[in-house]
Amino acid sequence: METALQKEIRAFVLSTITEDMNLPLDTDEITDDSPLGAGGIDLDSLSLIELTLRLERRFGVEFPDTDIEPVGAMKLGDLIGDVVARGARA
């Protein structure tokens, strides 16, 4: 069962990607199994950096520089779980 925090993180990530980064995605087709990188949402390295910085500010978590590249290999559901595991606050 998904928590309210997980739903909030998902909504934040999708709105950041589609509205703030202007990536043309059909959010109805994006699932927890959608890769963030190639073959999925297709975020490039600069977009990943921007997304992690926004997640840090919004949810009070920290992504060290060494953790940003592995984010590109994650699926959306993995990222949501990772943000929660880093101690995200609503």
Steps between C-alpha positions, in 0.01 A plus 500: 500500500636837400539765769393863468868600494573263211202642307624853568852416380362336182279802424793736564736304271246478217399865521865608517584298189195597294434857615830645625733313263249507213552137402206383290387190690163337531492456877223240462755273329767544769505225763727406788677269254586786261878552482613856571772477235515359148207290390264665745459858615833571328650757739849613405772567758414870540133418548593242765706760685214750486250240618715389794562862604126567497435182701762610753336840545143374508539193721807586710713211371856494373640347182881504507656558156600133485132397531369702207624279215345183653164683512499487119499121517202491738136451421249756625388273784863447605557876515190552713616228740850647506372849588291350784803299622706822508259636759260704285268736684168617357 
